[in-house]
Amino acid sequence: MDFRLSPEQKMILETVRSFVQSELMPLEAEMQEAELAGHGNEYPDLETVDRLQAKAREFGLWGITTPEEYGGTDLGTQMAALISMELAHCLVPFQLGGYADNILFHANEEQKKEYLLPTIEGQRRSCFAITEPTAGSDATNIRMSAVQEPGGDWILNGEKIFITRGNEADFAIVFAVTDKEKGARGGITGFLVDRSMGWTSRYIPTMGSWGPARLSFQNVRVPARNVLGEVGQGFPLAMQWIGNGRVLIPARAVGQAERLLQIGLDYAEQRVAFGHPIADYQAIQWMLADSAIEINATRLLVMHAAWKQDEGLDNRHEASIAKYAGAQTANRVADRVVQIHGGMGYTKELPIERLYRDVRLYRIYEGTDEIQKRSIARNLLRGSVRIGEWD
């Protein structure tokens, strides 16, 4: 593995930094004000997101993981991870345009015209809906039912919860039980379900900036042509979607931890106590050093998992390690930076407490810490990975 960046890659990251500094950073104060007014989870609004994505496209930042045949640049997972780190340096939650859920590329040609291509162009918005009130970490326990009528249509009934973009989406990628007897491996099917078919969403307030939705399906009729992939083969598709996130989520955690560390470093050099900047004191220096060590280590774990994905290798073990390390690192760094700031770190006048609330989510969604450790240990015990081996 060689993680040195080519001149072209360096130029891309410089472009991302320039975009963050010129377009995103000026919005931080506005976002902070919105949160203090009780509207933080609604910011940025869809109009602002569309404007920012159009501006990013002018910078050449469009479809970074989308295949070239669909108008993207297909920079690969390693570059996508590095770009996620750069974007995460800003508090404003933002995703570059020209993107579609990876499993939408498994759609048939008609579905691609109706869902994939408009989503890439920003004309449609999707959400991924698998989590239910009784099926979080155990995705095999989903209960939403899909019953096929004699005419071929499917009738969906059930509820999904904690769905990212569920309030903004005009269609959902929904997973439902189509054959209880076959279980998860052959009895779950994916569906492309337009909001106009009858499902509804309700906002779920959270402690951070994440504003997920609760989706309700009551006798929602879905045409047979809207099955994604094959009937009964939805679970592998869902796992493919989740696996993709287990690299980019810790990448974002690294970026937020880097921002936090910079805030802590700047404050430690400016704040004077007992006649000296607090950066002169060993207690503060160790918090800064521990944070830098953990961030750098996690960055390499993320890059290793991303490299394996780019090489077409099985990276599930490395992705679980990176996901767990990213969540732990971001939370520990946030806690230290609050401590460095003392009482000011606990106020809403600084962005630290917001970041503290945001990074707490990493230990829960897209596979809890406990699930990641379970997977890591199971891989070791089964012998599917060997201690000391290096791909």
HELIX and SHEET records of a PDB file:
HELIX    1   1 PRO A    7  PHE A   19  1                                  13    
HELIX    2   2 VAL A   20  LEU A   24  3                                   5    
HELIX    3   3 MET A   25  LEU A   27  5                                   3    
HELIX    4   4 GLU A   28  LEU A   36  1                                   9    
HELIX    5   5 GLY A   40  GLU A   42  5                                   3    
HELIX    6   6 LEU A   46  GLU A   58  1                                  13    
HELIX    7   7 GLU A   68  TYR A   70  5                                   3    
HELIX    8   8 THR A   77  LEU A   87  1                                  11    
HELIX    9   9 ASN A  102  HIS A  106  5                                   5    
HELIX   10  10 GLU A  109  GLN A  111  1                                   3    
HELIX   11  11 LYS A  112  LEU A  116  3                                   5    
HELIX   12  12 LEU A  117  ILE A  120  1                                   4    
HELIX   13  13 ALA A  139  ASN A  141  5                                   3    
HELIX   14  14 LYS A  180  LYS A  182  5                                   3    
HELIX   15  15 ALA A  184  GLY A  187  1                                   4    
HELIX   16  16 ARG A  195  MET A  197  5                                   3    
HELIX   17  17 ALA A  224  ASN A  226  5                                   3    
HELIX   18  18 GLY A  234  GLN A  270  1                                  37    
HELIX   19  19 ILE A  278  ASP A  280  5                                   3    
HELIX   20  20 GLN A  282  ASP A  310  1                                  29    
HELIX   21  21 ARG A  316  HIS A  341  1                                  26    
HELIX   22  22 GLY A  342  TYR A  346  5                                   5    
HELIX   23  23 ILE A  352  VAL A  359  1                                   8    
HELIX   24  24 ARG A  360  ARG A  363  5                                   4    
HELIX   25  25 ASP A  369  ARG A  382  1                                  14    
SHEET    1   A 4 SER A 126  ALA A 129  0                                        
SHEET    2   A 4 PHE A 171  VAL A 177  1                                        
SHEET    3   A 4 ILE A 188  ASP A 194 -1                                        
SHEET    4   A 4 VAL A 227  LEU A 228 -1                                        
SHEET    1   B 4 SER A 145  GLN A 148  0                                        
SHEET    2   B 4 TRP A 154  ILE A 163 -1                                        
SHEET    3   B 4 ALA A 213  VAL A 222 -1                                        
SHEET    4   B 4 THR A 200  TYR A 203 -1                                        
SHEET    1   C 2 VAL A 272  ALA A 273  0                                        
SHEET    2   C 2 HIS A 276  PRO A 277 -1                                        
END                                                                             
